[in-house]
Amino acid sequence: HADPDARLLPALESLLCYPYGCVEQTTSRCRSLLACARLLPRLYGEEGTAPDADAMLQSGIDRLFSMQTLRGGLAWWPGGRSEYPFGTVYALDLLLDAKAAGLDVPPAPLERMIARAWRFLQTSDDPSLRAYAAEVVSRAHRPVGPLIARLGEVVTRMEDRAHLAMALARGGEEAS
């Protein structure tokens, strides 16, 4: 049987060289890289041959913020003007994890993105987006309890209910 690490390396190398970069692709690449960053030195073996995961993640964070619109959300591509609400919440989810992992996430643009996701939670016509936004915004220590109570009456998908439960479990009733 092949070493599990050896089987994982080609998939990680494909991820590291992934050439595309819309908001979803950049976020997905960074999410995977954040999860696997500590594996890279072990997988590459020789000292100093592993790619610098933190530098790659920082580059991805910078790319995401290059997509930020004047309203604080993210567009599909750098310099775009039209917001993509799901992409904004999806990227914010990653950025909060990156910040918790000690990466440099600029506070002012992050706060603008949190505020925009909060607005999506309040006003979007898409209950699934609102449920996801509730979970992510709660991780930024925003009180989401009253909004979740109303939203819980309209969401039917199990995934959406799970997002609402996680938001409440994080103390969605009050800011911490």
N, C-alpha and C positions, 0 to 999 in steps of 0.2 A: 504494500500500500504506500502510495506517495505521501510524503510529509504534507500535512494540511497547509503549513506556511508556504510551501513550494507551489501548491495549487492556487493559493490566494494571490501570489505575486503577479501573474499575468492580468488578472482582473484589476488589481490596483494600478498597474502600469498603464492600462487602458484608461482608467479614471484620471490618472495624472496628466495624460496627454490629450484628454478630451478637448476637441478644438472649438466647440461652440460656446456661446456666451450670452444667451438671453437671460432674463431674470430667473426663470425656473431652472435652466441648465446650470447657471452659475451657482445658484443656491444648492441644487442637488449635488453638484461636484464638491462644493465646500462642506456640505453636511456629511458626505461619505468620508472626505478627507479628515474632518474633525474627529469622526468616530475611529478612524484607522491611524491617526497621526503617530501614536506611540508604538504602533506595530512596525512602522517603516524601518527603523534601525535594526530591529531583529530580522526582518525579512531580507534586507540587503546585506546583512552580515558584516562585511568589512567596514571598519571605522571610517566614517566620512563619506561613504558612497551613497547613502540614502538621500533622497530629495529632502529639502528643507520644508517640512510640512507647514511650519508657522509662517514662513515667507509666502508660500503658495496661498495659505488661508488669508493672510493680510492682503495679498493681491486681489483675491476674490471679494473680500470685504470692501476694498477700495472700488472695485468694479461695480458692486451693488450700489454703493453710494453715488456713483457716477450716473446712475439711473434715476436718482431722486428728482421728483418734480417740485415745482414751486409750492405745491400744497402739502408736500411731505411724504406722499406715497411714492411708489416706484413705477416706472414705465417698463415696457418690455425690453428696451435696449438703451444703452448709454445715450444721454442727450434727448431722449424721448420726452414728449410733453403730455401724452395721454396716459393717465394712470391705469394700472392693472391691479385691481383690489386684491385678488387672490395672491398674485405675485408679491405684493407688499406684505401681506400677513405671513406668507411662506418664508420670505426672506427675514422678516422680523423674528420669526421663530428661531431660525439659524443664528441670527446676530445676538440674540439673548444668550444662546448656548455658547457662542464664541466669547462673549464678554465674561460669562461665568468661568470659562476655561482659561481666562487671563489674557486673551488677545486684545489688541488695541481697537476698540470700537468707539469712534468719535461720539462723545456724548450729545452734542447739539443736534446733529443729523439723526441720531438714534431717537432722541426725544421727539423730534418732528415726525418720525415714522410711527412711534408709539401713539402720538396724538392722532395721526391719520387713521391708524388701525382702530383706535377708540371710536373715531367718527364712523368708520365702516360698521362697527358693532352696533352703533346707535341707529344708523340710517339705511343700511343695505336692504334691498328687497330679497336677497338670497339668504335664507335661514342657515344654510350650510356654511357660508362665509361668515355669518355673524357668530355661529357656534365656534368656529375655529378662531376667529378674532377674540372671542371671550376667553378662550383658553390662553392664547398668547398674551393678550393684554393683562390677564391676571398674573402672569409671570413677571410682568413689569411693575407689579405692586399697585395696580389700579383696582378700585372697588367695582366689581362687575355684578354683584349679587342681585340687585333689583332688575337689571337688564336680563340676567339669566332666568329669573323667575318667569318673566313674560315670554322669553324665547323658548323655555322648556315646554310651553303650551302648544307651540307650533312645529317644533322639529320632530320628525318621525324616523329619520335614519339613525341606526345604532351608532355609527361613527360620530354623528353630531351630538347625540346624547352623551357619548364618552367625552367629547370635548367639554361639554357643559359640566359634567361630573368632575373632570380634572380641574376646571376653573374654580368650582366650589371647594374642592379639596385643598386648593392652594390658599384658601381664605378669601374667596371672592366677595365676601360680605363687607370687608373693610380693607383699607389700605394698610400695608405693614411697613 
